[in-house]
Amino acid sequence: MPLVNLADESQCVSFYDAVRIGLGRSQGLFFPKVEELPKLPVDELLAMPFAQRSGVILSALAGGDISIEDATEMAQQAFNFAAPVVAVNEAVSCLELFHGPTLAFKDFGARFMALALAKAKEVNGDNRPSTIVTATSGDTGAAVAAAFYRQSSARVVVLYPQNKVSPLQARLFTTLGDNVQSIAVNGDFDQCQALVKQLFNDAEAVNHLNLNSANSINISRLFAQVCYYFEAWAQLSTDKQNRTTIVVPSGNFGNVCAALLAMQLGLPIKRVIAATNSNDTVPRYLQSRQWQPSPTKQTLSNAMDISAPNNWPRVEALLAHNPELGGRFESVSVSEQDTVEALQALHSQGYLSEPHTAVAFSAFKKQQQQGEHGLIVGTAHPAKFAELVEQILGASIELPKRLQHVIGKAELNQTMEPDYQQLREFLFDYQ
Ligand SMILES: *Cc1c(COP(=O)(O)O)cnc(C)c1O
């Protein structure tokens, strides 16, 4: 059994069980046994096409629980859009992860998870659809809803704070219908998340609804994200391959954990920098060794407004097993003012971006070493944050087709008070 529960090491499970269960005993996260992860033949891998290479990586991460053939086929289906490395200037490039159906990097993880969950059910002889309930401030809900839309393996329920997700973003999940339901909760994101937590603590609901979560605690999402870091290296010139540092705009620290996993597997990343906004629990922790989340602050990069990053135990597990990684990992916080200035600086260099990516750009400027090339991770398309970006840059943004086509569609969401009983009844009534 290749995956271990980080909160209770007596629980080891297969990859497919981890996908089905989501969270282990004592709320523990599943993770590979770091000491058992192989070093991959990087040169050979970088010469392969994306899907085939991803098949090898995914199979290795899952300890062989998925065959290379199956994993390649899943990668082919899930990652059917580009992840280009685009030059910003001499010293900086952007790994653009926003060319999927919902224009954010979460499409990679969500699409792979949808395939992995279907496969997990097949392996387990379980043909009862799962209920996937997810709280979102935007990107997760859209990616998960799109990935599971019209899949018989699951029904998706997206909870989001009413009037606090941009109307355009909300339309990516409120207009779908079929097996995707959306509920605008009259409250804030924390209240949505609290409702979901309560649901997972309700044993009867978990069982009756065959409940699953699609947030970044699901190990399949994390594994999918390792693949695009290798893809980035395949695109870098050999001159840059040994002097490139990855800078990841971070909230729950899933994406940056995937970069560290890629490093553990042998990808020659110079350093990994986790860039946060003013929700700086991790940068403070790395200085003081005190874990002291403060109340969450609202920022321009709102998908990163998280003060207790739920993937942190995974990062710690990696660093604990491999101190060398620790020497090549750091985390920096970026102020609102610096975010605005970074967005403007990018624009003046001819690169139109958005606030999350701008946080990474600013962090790299602060930390850059002599001769180092920075690969900032572009986590969302500028059009997803069009209003904000237009306001800051005074430039107008053209909406890509995928966003244009949801504008005319009817919204099918319900509205609800942040009331657990009401949510429970709503979920139980659906057959
Ligand atoms: C989710 C998200 C992030 C944060 O990613 P984590 O894996 O949670 O650290 C950053 N940028 C955007 C646009 C996101 O949607």
The ligand as an SDF file (V2000), in Angstrom:
LIG
                    3D

 15 15  0  0  0  0  0  0  0  0999 V2000
   -6.3080   27.8650   -6.0180 C   0  0  0  0  0  0  0  0  0  0  0  0
   -5.5250   28.9850   -6.5660 C   0  0  0  0  0  0  0  0  0  0  0  0
   -4.2450   29.3110   -6.0570 C   0  0  0  0  0  0  0  0  0  0  0  0
   -3.6400   28.6340   -4.8620 C   0  0  0  0  0  0  0  0  0  0  0  0
   -3.2340   27.3220   -5.1150 O   0  0  0  0  0  0  0  0  0  0  0  0
   -2.9090   26.3400   -3.8850 P   0  0  0  0  0  0  0  0  0  0  0  0
   -2.6200   25.0370   -4.4950 O   0  0  0  0  0  0  0  0  0  0  0  0
   -4.1500   26.3160   -3.0280 O   0  0  0  0  0  0  0  0  0  0  0  0
   -1.7620   26.9250   -3.1310 O   0  0  0  0  0  0  0  0  0  0  0  0
   -3.5340   30.3190   -6.6950 C   0  0  0  0  0  0  0  0  0  0  0  0
   -4.0510   30.9920   -7.7420 N   0  0  0  0  0  0  0  0  0  0  0  0
   -5.2710   30.7170   -8.2390 C   0  0  0  0  0  0  0  0  0  0  0  0
   -5.7720   31.5090   -9.3890 C   0  0  0  0  0  0  0  0  0  0  0  0
   -6.0510   29.7040   -7.6780 C   0  0  0  0  0  0  0  0  0  0  0  0
   -7.2650   29.4310   -8.1730 O   0  0  0  0  0  0  0  0  0  0  0  0
  1  2  1  0
  2  3  1  0
  2 14  2  0
  3  4  1  0
  3 10  2  0
  4  5  1  0
  5  6  1  0
  6  7  2  0
  6  8  1  0
  6  9  1  0
 10 11  1  0
 11 12  2  0
 12 13  1  0
 12 14  1  0
 14 15  1  0
M  END
$$$$
